[in-house]
């Protein structure tokens, strides 16, 4: 039987929850941008206030920011967390999800870049098909990381002093 951890003060709960809260903020930005892009692809029309150039730039920014986010995680955050947290070790679920996401994200970015360069016409159904290829794993991943960084999970692996020194 696993012994229950003692209750936390509000301040200690906030300290343990800092990484999860920060990650949730970043992930909500990705979710919101995805919803704009995918919503347009599903309906076959851009939001009324968005030009084709703005739409394509939003796609480029989404790909760039998600790639940068994953690069920072893989180089600076996950190696530290992996010292104690199995989910962050190489070739386990979270890093495997990154690879699956980027298989589709790379195609997404190439498609958007080709449209911006005039090499192809922008077709919402084609972009939706590409987004469908990685959307399910992306959305699961966005939640899985936050769950791993939850207060109760962080408490299993790190002391309060240690969690204060973690990157991010």
N, C-alpha and C positions, 0 to 999 in steps of 0.2 A: 504494500500500500504506500502510495506517495504522500509524504507529509505536506499539508497545506502551508503555503507561505503566509506570513503574518500580514495583516492589513497595512496599507501604505497611507502616509499623509498625502494631502493634495499635492504638495511640493514634490515629494518623492515620486508620486504617480506621474506628474508632469515631466520629471527628469527621465524616468524610464520610458515614457511615451514620446519623447522628443524626436527620435529617429522615425518612428511610425507616423507621427503627425507631419513631419517634414516630407516624408515620402508620399503620404496621402495628398499633400498640396501639389507636388509635382505631378503625380498620377492623375489628379483631377483635371489639371491643365491638358494632359494628353487625352483624357476621356472627352473633354469638352471640344477639343479640336477635331477628334475623330468623329464625334456626333455631327459637327458641321459638314465635314467632308463626306461622310457616309450618308448622311441625310440627303445631301445634294445628289449623290450618285444614285440613291434609291428612288428619289422622286424624279430624277432626270433633269433637274434644274437647280441652278445656283440660288443661294439666298438673294432676295431682291436687292439688297444693298451691296452686293459683291460682284465686281467685274470678273471676267475670266482671268485676267492677270492677277487680281487679288486672290482668287480661288487657287490658282496654280502656285502662287507664292505661299499661301497658307499650307499647301501640300508640301512644298519644299521645306518650309520651316518646321513642320511636323516631323518630317524624316530627319532633318538635321538635329533638332532638339532631342528626339528619342535616341538617335545614335550617340550623341554626346552624353546623354544621361546614362546610357548603358555602358559607355566607355569609362566614365567616372566610377560607376558602381564596380565594374570588373577590375579596374586598376587600383582603386583606393578604398572602397567600402567593403566589398565582398571578401577580399583576402583577410581583413581584420576579423570580420564576423565569422568567417570559416574556421578560425582557430578553435571555436567552441560550438558553433551552430551548424549542424550537418547540412541543412538546406542550402547553405551558401558555398559549399565545397564544389570544386570543379567537377563538371560532368554530372552533377546532380540536377534536380528539377529546375531551379531558377536559372542556372546558366544554360541548360538545355533549352529552356523557353526562349532565352535571348537569341540563341542560334535559329530556332524555328521562326521567331518574329522577323529576324533580319533576312531570312530567305525571302519572305514576302515583301518586307520593307525595301530591300534593294531593288526589287522589280517595280515597286510603287515609285520610288525615287527616280529610277531610270525613265519610267513612263512620263512622269510629270516633267522631268528635264527635257525629254524629247518634245513634249507639247510646247514647252516654253521656247524651245529653240526653233519651232516651226517644222520639225521633222515629221510630225504626225498631228492629226486633228484630235482634239480632246473629245473623247466619247465617255460619257458617264457610266454606261454599262460596262465598258472595258475596265475602267478604274475600279468600279465596284467589284468586279470579278477578282482583281488583284487584292483588294482590301479583304474580300471574303477568304482569301487564301491564308491570311494570318490574323484575322480579327478575333477569332475564338481564343487562340492561345494568348494574344495580346491582352484581352480583357481578363482572362484567368490570371495571367502573370501580374497585372497591375494590382489585383486583389491579393494574390499569394504573397507578394513581397510585403505588403502592408500587414497582413496577418502574421508573418514571421517576425515583424518588428513590433508586435503588440506588446503592451505593458506586461501582461502575464507571461508571454513567451520570453521576453528579454530578461525577466527576473529569474528564469530557470537557468540562465547561462552567465549572467553578469551581476557583479555587486553594484551598488549604487555609485561608488567611487569609480569603478571601471567604466560604467555606462557614461559618466560625465566626460571621460577622456576619449570616447569613441569618435571617429571622424563623422562629420556632418552636423 
